[in-house]
Each structure stands twice: as C-alpha cells, then as structure tokens.
Amino acid sequence: MPMFHELVIGGVLVAPIVSYAVAALLIIFLLRPLLHAAGISRMFSHPTVAELGLYVTIFGLITLYS
C-alpha cells in the first residue's frame, strides 16, 4: 500500500490528512454545480446537510484508498 508523505509548503510540514481534506473540498466544489443542475437539492429537505454527508463520504474514500 503506498504511503502518502507530508507536504512541505514554505518549509512547513503539512499532515496528509489536511491534504485529503483539501482534495475532498475541491471535488465537492467541482460536483456542486452538477448536482444542482441535476436537481438534487430538491430531493432533500436540508440540501446543505446532504452536501456535508457527501463531503464526509468523499473524504473517507480518499483517506481509505490513500
């Protein structure tokens, strides 16, 4: 299993979990317009909570497979 090492940004070590969180956030930002165009926000009574659940799922999958 490949290990993800720390990133070095300006001499500061950044933990891998922070990189995973940022990657999941970027994926969510890319998916949001597609989900809203598909009408997903009308399927849920609280679309913000549904997006948070999707973020947690994507974050978990990135963490699991990294």
Secondary structure, DSSP 8 states (H G I E B T S, - for coil): ------EEETTEEE-HHHHHHHHHHHHHHHHHHHHHHTTGGGT-S-HHHHHHHHHHHHHHHHHHT-
